[in-house]
Amino acid sequence: MRVIGLDPGLRRTGWGIIEQHGNRLTHIANGTLVSSGSLSLAERLVELRIALEQVLAEFEPEVAAVEETLANRNPSSTLKLGMARGVALLVPASAGLPVSEYLPMIVKKSVVGTGHAGKEQVQMMVGRLLPGCEASSADAADALAVAICHAHHAGSLANWARAGSTR
């Protein structure tokens, strides 16, 4: 299964693609989509949409996983982040991909083992779980962590489904 993980943001949206074969995870690619601060909000969202569509077309993931947003202290920033998150949900869904969402605490717990891990711990574990992977940015590392989280959850769900069908 090929998974794209997305860490949405209006300025920078991290993306990471992995493949899962049984218990083995392989890094495929990662990067950061950047919008121009000089453009209007609508134009920035279009930039993100176009860039994400290009990533999907190039790497052909089968499923998408998006990090959920927690409220910030600044309502305006939270709203803008929500709009970028909408693009991160809409583009893969429009391409026919199943889209899952994960809270940051669940992502950290899946990758590091604790839901209160720091960014450095997440980045270190992404490197351990995906040998040879060089994340291009902190946003890309976070997106890879989201993809890893989904692979772990999807694998567990598949195992439970198989176990249930044998009874």
Secondary structure, 3 states (H helix, E strand, C coil): CEEEEEECCCCEEEEEEEEEECCEEEEEEEEEEECCCCCCHHHHHHHHHHHHHHHHHHHCCCEEEEECCCCCCCHHHHHHHHHHHHHHHHHHHHCCCCEEEECHHHHHHHHCCCCCCCHHHHHHHHHHHCCCCCCCCHHHHHHHHHHHHHHHHHHHHHHHHHHHHCC
